[in-house]
């Protein structure tokens, strides 16, 4: 792990001066097993603005073999007692909204887009849910878990990573890249059924998923489509749904439904073996449903968004794509967990040469990140900023669609939220 005292002062001077410089890892300590590249990404900072104490907004340029790429950087110092991160999200998990609107509605000073999401469908008669692939935790509330890795949208993952990986902040106020698991079960006199999902658009084969009021009104059929090895595999024809209200089964049926789920009501959806297990339940049965998301690291996360790990212990992960350049977004954190770097690239020519994922990892390391994730990119990449004196945040990176794309979630920087 690198000492933040060796990285941040130098970078701060470069950003404050707005000078062209090559940020190198010289003199920086790494884990003994780390292999440090000889050079890092050369960054030209073109503007710097202080949005609030501990929150800075920079624009920069990087020259790639394909041309110049313009990028935008939000830096948040979480050691400032009024600066925090949280999930930008619509009113429901299965919904989408533009980043600037979520930033304004939730009172953030700035934000970037978040996780990849279910934005298209190949299953006949099934509509996209627009829910994210990975987990979501907002203000300490666990909103959803992760779909099977083969069911995610987005570029290939680095070996050893999965949809369960997140970028988040713990109860200690420190950011980190972590991995979540779902610990949950359905108990009745008929037996105990393990939960394999929480408010997610795809369940594992033979699994049972829990849907709550947080899900929204979208159809739950998509949760039974695809398999653990292919997102495009057919929808299961062997399904079952059970509705539980105040601990009592109130409805059962063979087909997943749709529509709003009232607060206090839980809907269980099963496929294959999971459907058989739910079929044992009958109206009037007493049922206890328990679920929680458990992080591999400590302490407990109060905020989390799905992200594909690209940098660990200051070193890019093996197996990152080195060929496909695209508009990208990323979130990274310093070794001490106190400084967060949120990046979005310009989306429109001539400033959109883009980065490969390997180049993105190098960029995040050069900025001072010790760990980082790749977020959704392309037309989803957005940075929204509310400058001092402005009434509202606006998108700054000219998204490639020409206008902001509605997305599943984002990462917001807040000042004085708690």
Backbone torsions as a table, in degrees:
resi	resn	phi	psi	omega
1	UNK	NA	142.1	-178.1
2	UNK	-91.4	148.7	175.9
3	UNK	-78.5	129.1	-179.8
4	UNK	-65.1	-23.7	-178.4
5	UNK	-68.9	-20.4	179.2
6	UNK	-87.8	-19.4	-174.1
7	UNK	-103.6	-49.7	-170.0
8	UNK	-64.9	-44.0	-178.5
9	UNK	-57.7	-42.1	-177.9
10	UNK	-66.6	-44.5	179.7
11	UNK	-65.4	-39.4	-179.7
12	UNK	-61.1	-40.0	178.8
13	UNK	-65.4	-41.2	179.6
14	UNK	-62.9	-45.7	-178.3
15	UNK	-68.0	-39.6	-179.0
16	UNK	-66.8	-35.8	-178.6
17	UNK	-79.5	-22.6	-178.9
18	UNK	66.6	37.7	-175.0
19	UNK	-105.1	155.7	172.0
20	UNK	-74.2	131.4	-179.1
21	UNK	-157.2	157.0	174.5
22	UNK	-102.7	111.9	180.0
23	UNK	-84.2	112.5	-176.1
24	UNK	-113.4	158.6	-179.8
25	UNK	-87.1	14.1	-176.5
26	UNK	-58.2	135.2	177.3
27	UNK	78.3	6.0	-178.0
28	UNK	-99.8	131.2	-178.4
29	UNK	-81.5	137.0	177.0
30	UNK	-125.5	166.9	173.0
31	UNK	-59.3	152.8	-174.2
32	UNK	-60.7	-27.1	-176.2
33	UNK	-88.6	-6.5	-174.6
34	UNK	-75.5	142.5	173.8
35	UNK	-107.1	115.5	-173.9
36	UNK	-96.4	122.4	176.2
37	UNK	-59.1	153.8	-177.1
38	UNK	-68.5	-30.5	-179.5
39	UNK	-132.4	163.0	175.6
40	UNK	-121.2	179.7	-174.1
41	UNK	-71.5	126.7	175.3
42	UNK	-77.9	123.9	-173.1
43	UNK	-118.8	127.5	173.3
44	UNK	-104.1	112.1	179.1
45	UNK	-84.0	126.7	-175.2
46	UNK	-105.5	-21.4	176.2
47	UNK	-160.6	152.7	179.7
48	UNK	-140.2	136.3	178.9
49	UNK	-143.5	133.1	176.3
50	UNK	-86.0	114.7	-179.1
51	UNK	-83.2	-31.3	-179.8
52	UNK	-170.1	164.0	175.6
53	UNK	-54.4	119.9	180.0
54	UNK	88.7	1.0	-179.3
55	UNK	-130.3	120.9	-177.6
56	UNK	-125.5	148.1	178.9
57	UNK	-124.5	121.5	-179.8
58	UNK	-123.8	147.7	166.2
59	UNK	-111.6	148.3	-175.9
60	UNK	-149.1	167.5	175.9
61	UNK	-129.2	145.2	175.1
62	UNK	-132.9	131.2	177.0
63	UNK	-89.9	122.0	179.3
64	UNK	-112.1	170.6	175.9
65	UNK	-60.4	-16.2	-178.1
66	UNK	-100.4	-4.2	-177.3
67	UNK	129.2	-170.0	-176.6
68	UNK	-86.5	135.7	172.7
69	UNK	-115.4	130.1	175.3
70	UNK	-94.8	137.8	179.0
71	UNK	-134.4	165.0	-178.7
72	UNK	-130.5	132.9	-173.3
73	UNK	-123.3	127.5	169.2
74	UNK	-106.4	126.6	178.3
75	UNK	-116.8	124.1	-178.5
76	UNK	-119.2	125.3	177.7
77	UNK	-95.2	100.8	-176.1
78	UNK	-74.8	-6.1	175.9
79	UNK	-76.2	-17.1	172.0
80	UNK	-72.4	125.8	-168.4
81	UNK	-68.0	-8.9	178.4
82	UNK	-106.4	-0.3	-178.4
83	UNK	-99.7	130.6	-180.0
84	UNK	-149.5	166.4	174.7
85	UNK	-114.8	151.5	170.9
86	UNK	-157.6	170.9	-177.6
87	UNK	-76.3	128.4	166.4
88	UNK	-86.3	128.0	-176.1
89	UNK	-155.8	153.7	174.5
90	UNK	-70.3	-174.5	-179.3
91	UNK	-69.2	-22.8	-178.9
92	UNK	-134.2	156.2	177.1
93	UNK	-61.5	-45.6	-178.6
94	UNK	-89.8	67.8	-177.9
95	UNK	-160.8	166.8	178.0
96	UNK	-142.8	159.1	-178.2
97	UNK	-161.4	157.1	-179.9
98	UNK	-74.4	152.7	-174.9
99	UNK	-62.2	-43.0	-177.7
100	UNK	-61.6	-39.4	179.2
101	UNK	-65.2	-44.0	178.7
102	UNK	-64.4	-39.5	178.1
103	UNK	-59.0	-46.5	-178.6
104	UNK	-70.8	-43.8	-177.4
105	UNK	-64.6	-32.3	-178.1
106	UNK	-96.2	-3.0	174.9
107	UNK	80.0	24.4	177.0
108	UNK	-80.1	156.1	175.6
109	UNK	-86.6	-21.2	179.9
110	UNK	-165.8	163.3	178.5
111	UNK	-167.9	162.5	173.1
112	UNK	-128.3	163.7	176.9
113	UNK	-66.6	164.4	-175.2
114	UNK	-115.4	-122.3	-168.1
115	UNK	-76.5	159.8	168.3
116	UNK	-64.3	156.1	-174.6
117	UNK	-150.3	167.5	-177.8
118	UNK	-76.3	82.7	-174.2
119	UNK	-104.9	1.9	177.6
120	UNK	-152.9	160.5	-177.7
121	UNK	-141.3	143.4	175.4
122	UNK	-112.0	-3.7	-179.5
123	UNK	-86.2	122.5	-177.4
124	UNK	-57.5	130.3	177.1
125	UNK	79.1	-0.2	-179.6
126	UNK	-107.6	128.5	-179.9
127	UNK	-98.0	151.7	177.8
128	UNK	-60.9	145.3	177.4
129	UNK	-89.4	-20.5	-177.2
130	UNK	64.9	18.5	176.7
131	UNK	-91.1	155.0	-174.3
132	UNK	-72.4	160.0	178.9
133	UNK	-77.4	-36.1	-175.1
134	UNK	-100.2	-174.8	-178.6
135	UNK	-70.8	163.7	174.1
136	UNK	-140.5	129.5	169.3
137	UNK	-128.9	126.4	-178.8
138	UNK	-126.9	121.8	177.8
139	UNK	51.4	39.8	178.1
140	UNK	84.1	-6.4	-179.2
141	UNK	-95.5	127.5	-179.3
142	UNK	-82.2	110.1	-173.6
143	UNK	-92.7	-37.4	-177.3
144	UNK	-161.2	164.9	175.5
145	UNK	-111.1	-169.0	-171.8
146	UNK	-101.6	142.5	174.3
147	UNK	-74.2	161.6	173.1
148	UNK	-53.7	142.6	-173.2
149	UNK	-55.4	-38.0	-179.6
150	UNK	-68.2	-13.3	-178.4
151	UNK	-96.6	0.6	-178.5
152	UNK	-74.5	161.2	170.7
153	UNK	-102.9	154.3	179.6
154	UNK	114.1	176.0	-178.3
155	UNK	-68.6	166.8	-178.9
156	UNK	-59.7	147.3	178.7
157	UNK	-87.6	155.4	173.4
158	UNK	-67.9	146.8	178.9
159	UNK	-52.8	137.9	177.6
160	UNK	85.9	-0.3	177.4
161	UNK	-110.0	168.6	-176.0
162	UNK	-156.7	179.5	177.4
163	UNK	-68.1	-12.7	-179.1
164	UNK	-81.3	-6.4	-179.6
165	UNK	-77.7	142.9	-176.0
166	UNK	-139.8	159.8	165.3
167	UNK	-106.8	127.9	-175.0
168	UNK	-155.8	-176.8	178.9
169	UNK	-132.4	134.9	-179.6
170	UNK	-87.0	173.9	178.9
171	UNK	-64.3	-15.5	176.5
172	UNK	-84.1	0.4	178.8
173	UNK	81.7	6.5	-179.8
174	UNK	-102.1	136.3	178.8
175	UNK	-83.9	154.5	177.1
176	UNK	-164.5	162.2	169.0
177	UNK	-95.7	129.4	-172.7
178	UNK	-143.0	179.2	177.9
179	UNK	-129.0	134.3	-179.1
180	UNK	-108.7	149.6	171.8
181	UNK	-128.8	158.4	-179.9
182	UNK	-102.8	123.9	175.5
183	UNK	-113.0	106.6	-177.3
184	UNK	-160.2	158.8	-180.0
185	UNK	-158.6	160.8	175.4
186	UNK	-116.2	119.7	-177.3
187	UNK	-114.2	136.9	174.8
188	UNK	-153.6	179.2	176.8
189	UNK	-68.0	-15.4	179.0
190	UNK	-82.1	-11.2	-178.6
191	UNK	133.4	-170.4	-178.3
192	UNK	-118.5	132.5	179.6
193	UNK	-118.2	127.3	178.2
194	UNK	-74.4	141.4	175.6
195	UNK	-86.8	136.6	178.3
196	UNK	-115.7	4.4	-178.8
197	UNK	-165.0	156.3	176.2
198	UNK	-141.8	111.2	175.9
199	UNK	48.0	52.1	-178.3
200	UNK	-127.8	151.7	-173.5
201	UNK	-78.0	-6.6	177.8
202	UNK	-145.7	131.1	177.8
203	UNK	-103.4	151.8	173.6
204	UNK	-64.9	151.1	176.4
205	UNK	-56.5	137.5	-177.1
206	UNK	70.7	10.2	-174.2
207	UNK	-93.4	168.2	173.9
208	UNK	-124.8	130.4	179.9
209	UNK	-117.9	149.0	178.1
210	UNK	-103.4	132.2	174.9
211	UNK	-120.7	135.5	-177.7
212	UNK	-123.6	-176.0	179.0
213	UNK	-59.3	-25.1	179.8
214	UNK	-64.9	-23.7	-176.4
215	UNK	-64.2	-42.8	-176.8
216	UNK	104.2	-152.3	-172.9
217	UNK	-103.1	-4.6	-175.0
218	UNK	-62.2	150.8	176.9
219	UNK	-59.8	143.9	178.2
220	UNK	-94.4	4.4	179.6
221	UNK	-63.3	-38.1	-177.2
222	UNK	-56.7	-27.6	-179.5
223	UNK	-63.1	-18.7	-178.7
224	UNK	-106.7	15.4	179.7
225	UNK	-105.1	154.8	-176.9
226	UNK	72.4	-179.9	179.8
227	UNK	-138.2	-177.1	179.8
228	UNK	-70.8	-11.4	-178.9
229	UNK	-116.6	-11.6	-178.6
230	UNK	-154.0	125.2	178.2
231	UNK	-67.5	-28.4	-174.7
232	UNK	-91.7	-1.4	176.6
233	UNK	-59.4	154.1	-175.6
234	UNK	-59.4	161.0	173.6
235	UNK	-70.0	146.8	179.1
236	UNK	-67.7	142.1	174.5
237	UNK	-99.3	2.3	-176.9
238	UNK	-118.2	87.5	-174.2
239	UNK	-133.3	166.8	177.7
240	UNK	-159.2	148.3	-180.0
241	UNK	-134.0	137.8	-180.0
242	UNK	-129.3	130.4	177.5
243	UNK	-104.7	130.8	-178.2
244	UNK	-120.7	129.3	177.6
245	UNK	-127.7	121.9	-179.8
246	UNK	52.2	40.7	175.4
247	UNK	80.3	9.4	-179.6
248	UNK	-127.9	136.2	177.1
249	UNK	-68.3	124.0	-178.5
250	UNK	-110.9	-17.0	180.0
251	UNK	-159.4	148.0	175.0
252	UNK	-138.2	157.2	178.6
253	UNK	-176.4	162.7	-174.6
254	UNK	-83.2	-9.9	-172.6
255	UNK	-126.4	132.3	174.9
256	UNK	-59.3	141.4	-176.9
257	UNK	-102.2	-162.3	-179.2
258	UNK	-148.3	175.2	178.7
259	UNK	99.4	164.2	-177.0
260	UNK	-61.2	141.8	175.7
261	UNK	-102.9	118.5	-177.6
262	UNK	-61.6	149.5	173.8
263	UNK	-59.2	135.0	-177.4
264	UNK	92.1	-5.4	177.4
265	UNK	-108.1	141.7	177.9
266	UNK	-123.9	135.0	178.5
267	UNK	-115.1	126.2	179.3
268	UNK	-105.9	128.6	178.8
269	UNK	-119.5	128.7	178.7
270	UNK	-123.9	152.2	175.6
271	UNK	-130.9	144.6	-178.8
272	UNK	49.9	-118.4	-178.1
273	UNK	-59.2	-35.2	177.3
274	UNK	-65.4	-35.8	176.5
275	UNK	-64.7	-41.4	178.5
276	UNK	-61.6	-39.7	180.0
277	UNK	-66.1	-41.8	-179.9
278	UNK	-70.2	-29.0	-178.7
279	UNK	-63.2	-17.7	178.5
280	UNK	-74.3	-18.8	-177.9
281	UNK	-83.0	146.6	-179.3
282	UNK	-131.0	156.0	177.5
283	UNK	-55.0	131.7	-178.2
284	UNK	100.1	-17.1	178.6
285	UNK	-66.1	142.5	174.2
286	UNK	-86.6	132.0	-174.1
287	UNK	-135.6	137.9	172.2
288	UNK	-113.2	125.4	179.0
289	UNK	-114.3	124.2	-179.2
290	UNK	-126.6	135.6	176.4
291	UNK	-151.7	147.4	171.8
292	UNK	-158.3	152.2	175.6
293	UNK	-95.5	132.2	-176.2
294	UNK	-117.5	127.1	179.9
295	UNK	-90.8	146.6	177.9
296	UNK	-67.3	-35.6	178.5
297	UNK	-93.4	173.9	178.9
298	UNK	-127.2	152.8	-1.0
299	UNK	-85.0	-171.0	-178.5
300	UNK	-57.4	142.6	178.6
301	UNK	-85.0	136.3	174.2
302	UNK	-100.7	-14.8	176.4
303	UNK	-143.6	138.3	176.0
304	UNK	-156.4	143.0	174.3
305	UNK	-138.2	143.1	-179.7
306	UNK	-65.0	141.0	177.9
307	UNK	-159.8	149.8	-178.6
308	UNK	-91.0	113.9	-178.2
309	UNK	-59.0	135.2	177.8
310	UNK	-129.9	-15.1	-177.1
311	UNK	-141.5	131.1	179.4
312	UNK	-142.1	132.6	-178.3
313	UNK	52.4	37.6	177.1
314	UNK	75.3	9.3	-177.0
315	UNK	-126.2	130.8	176.3
316	UNK	-59.1	141.5	179.0
317	UNK	-68.7	153.2	175.8
318	UNK	-72.9	152.4	175.5
319	UNK	84.7	7.8	178.1
320	UNK	-72.0	143.7	-179.5
321	UNK	-63.9	132.2	180.0
322	UNK	-114.2	5.9	-172.3
323	UNK	-116.2	-35.6	-172.6
324	UNK	-93.7	110.2	177.6
325	UNK	-91.1	137.8	-179.1
326	UNK	-156.3	166.8	171.8
327	UNK	-71.0	130.6	-172.7
328	UNK	-138.2	161.8	173.5
329	UNK	-128.9	154.4	-177.7
330	UNK	-153.7	156.5	173.4
331	UNK	-129.6	132.9	-179.9
332	UNK	-137.6	165.3	-177.5
333	UNK	-141.8	145.8	179.0
334	UNK	-70.4	165.7	-178.0
335	UNK	-57.9	-31.6	-178.4
336	UNK	-88.7	1.3	177.7
337	UNK	76.6	5.4	-173.2
338	UNK	-99.1	-22.9	-178.5
339	UNK	-114.2	125.9	-177.3
340	UNK	-112.8	138.5	179.1
341	UNK	-119.5	118.2	177.5
342	UNK	-113.3	124.6	-174.0
343	UNK	-124.4	138.9	168.8
344	UNK	-137.4	137.1	179.8
345	UNK	-90.5	155.8	175.7
346	UNK	-61.8	144.3	-173.3
347	UNK	-102.0	-9.3	-173.7
348	UNK	-127.7	147.4	178.5
349	UNK	-61.8	152.2	5.2
350	UNK	-92.1	13.8	-174.3
351	UNK	-102.5	21.3	-170.4
352	UNK	-124.3	46.2	176.3
353	UNK	-62.2	-25.8	175.1
354	UNK	78.7	175.9	177.6
355	UNK	-127.6	150.1	162.7
356	UNK	-76.2	167.8	179.1
357	UNK	-66.8	-34.8	176.6
358	UNK	-63.4	-41.1	177.5
359	UNK	-65.7	-36.0	178.3
360	UNK	-63.3	-41.7	177.8
361	UNK	-61.8	-41.8	177.8
362	UNK	-63.4	-40.7	178.6
363	UNK	-60.8	-47.7	-177.7
364	UNK	-63.2	-37.7	176.3
365	UNK	-64.1	-41.3	-179.6
366	UNK	-64.6	-31.8	179.2
367	UNK	-72.9	-19.0	179.9
368	UNK	121.8	3.0	-179.0
369	UNK	-74.8	142.0	173.8
370	UNK	-98.8	-28.7	176.0
371	UNK	-139.5	146.1	-178.0
372	UNK	-156.4	158.0	176.7
373	UNK	-127.1	152.8	171.0
374	UNK	-88.7	129.7	177.1
375	UNK	-102.5	-179.7	177.9
376	UNK	-58.9	147.6	-176.2
377	UNK	-129.3	-154.8	-179.3
378	UNK	61.5	-133.6	-179.7
379	UNK	-67.6	-13.4	178.6
380	UNK	-80.7	-24.7	-176.4
381	UNK	-60.1	119.6	-177.5
382	UNK	-147.9	137.9	167.6
383	UNK	-121.9	126.6	179.4
384	UNK	-116.6	136.2	-174.5
385	UNK	-136.0	136.7	170.2
386	UNK	-112.0	108.2	-179.1
387	UNK	-76.0	157.6	177.9
388	UNK	-54.9	131.3	-179.6
389	UNK	91.2	-14.0	178.0
390	UNK	-82.8	145.6	179.3
391	UNK	-79.4	-26.4	-174.7
392	UNK	-146.9	153.4	174.2
393	UNK	-79.8	147.2	177.2
394	UNK	-133.1	154.8	178.0
395	UNK	-70.7	139.1	-174.5
396	UNK	-115.8	-9.7	-169.4
397	UNK	-105.6	15.8	179.5
398	UNK	46.4	70.7	-177.3
399	UNK	-52.0	148.9	-171.1
400	UNK	-65.6	-19.0	176.7
401	UNK	-75.9	-9.6	-175.6
402	UNK	96.4	-30.3	173.5
403	UNK	-135.4	168.6	178.8
404	UNK	-63.2	136.6	174.2
405	UNK	-88.9	138.7	173.5
406	UNK	-70.7	133.6	-175.3
407	UNK	-130.0	170.0	-175.5
408	UNK	-76.6	-34.2	-176.8
409	UNK	-166.5	-178.3	179.0
410	UNK	-162.3	-179.1	177.1
411	UNK	-114.7	122.5	-179.7
412	UNK	-107.7	143.9	172.4
413	UNK	-102.6	125.6	-176.1
414	UNK	-118.5	148.4	175.2
415	UNK	-125.6	118.7	178.9
416	UNK	74.1	26.6	-178.0
417	UNK	-69.2	-40.1	-173.8
418	UNK	-105.1	NA	NA
